[in-house]
Amino acid sequence: MTRSFGELVVLDGISFSVAPGQVAVVLGPNGSGKTTLLRCVVGADRADGGEVLLEGRRLDEADPWTRSVLAAALDDIDFFPDLSVVEHLELLAVAHGGTGEPVEEVLAELGLAPARDQLPPTLSSGQRRRLALASCFVRPRRLLVLDEPEQRLDVRGRAWLADRLRREKAAGTAVLMASHDPELIDAVADVRIGIGG
Ligand SMILES: Nc1ncnc2c1ncn2[C@@H]1O[C@H](COP(=O)(O)OP(=O)(O)OP(=O)(O)O)[C@@H](O)[C@H]1O
């Protein structure tokens, strides 16, 4: 995969694969292209060259099949300002035929139950991060893409995250994530993809 912004070559022919039940971690210093890579994988940005295949089939955001196999949390600014926490999760769950995990269970696991009726702009930054992660779990997924999921999680939240990623692996989900957290990486990484630097 390649991606340049004008003269700046950010991704220069990077290629890798992730097997079901594996966690692949993209590693690199600030500005090395981790987010760009993840954005190209999920179709939020368009690579200049290359393709992303899941089980031999090309991922394409416009394809309903892609939406039924791919769940991603890249940032947490992409919420409807006038839908509450629980309404966000219910909307996603319904849109995916209820084939993800039950909304109430995800709310409880992510510690969002007390904030269920709040609108996104009123959430703390950690709660917004948790909502972005929760949005993945109410969806069906065979590939989970996360950009620095440890960001803004407290100590208990980080311990939970490592455990949750182990469960994703056990369920056979392939996980592709960027992280700057050595403890989390040591706990879950099967494949390390180094870029930049
Ligand atoms: N839309 C854009 N237009 C121009 N340059 C961009 C754009 N998006 C990213 N870049 C540049 O591409 C490079 C890689 O950015 P990216 O966000 O992918 O890095 P990163 O590895 O995720 O960094 P961090 O660890 O800080 O999150 C940076 O130099 C950034 O300034």
The ligand as a Gaussian input file, in Angstrom:
#p B3LYP/6-31G(d) Opt

LIG

0 1
 N       -4.711000      14.794000       5.186000
 C       -3.391000      15.004000       5.295000
 N       -2.777000      15.940000       4.556000
 C       -1.450000      16.149000       4.635000
 N       -0.626000      15.455000       5.453000
 C       -1.179000      14.505000       6.213000
 C       -2.579000      14.231000       6.178000
 N       -2.836000      13.210000       7.043000
 C       -1.657000      12.906000       7.604000
 N       -0.664000      13.659000       7.104000
 C        0.760000      13.572000       7.455000
 O        1.146000      12.211000       7.311000
 C        2.074000      11.863000       8.321000
 C        1.555000      10.649000       9.065000
 O        0.444000      11.012000       9.874000
 P       -0.323000       9.930000      10.749000
 O       -1.434000      10.633000      11.440000
 O       -0.660000       8.766000       9.903000
 O        0.812000       9.525000      11.815000
 P        0.754000       8.575000      13.077000
 O        1.838000       7.565000      12.932000
 O       -0.623000       8.054000      13.270000
 O        1.132000       9.569000      14.265000
 P        0.781000       9.592000      15.834000
 O        1.640000       8.555000      16.503000
 O        1.176000      10.981000      16.202000
 O       -0.694000       9.340000      15.973000
 C        2.280000      13.092000       9.184000
 O        3.454000      13.736000       8.742000
 C        1.051000      13.929000       8.896000
 O        1.338000      15.297000       9.050000

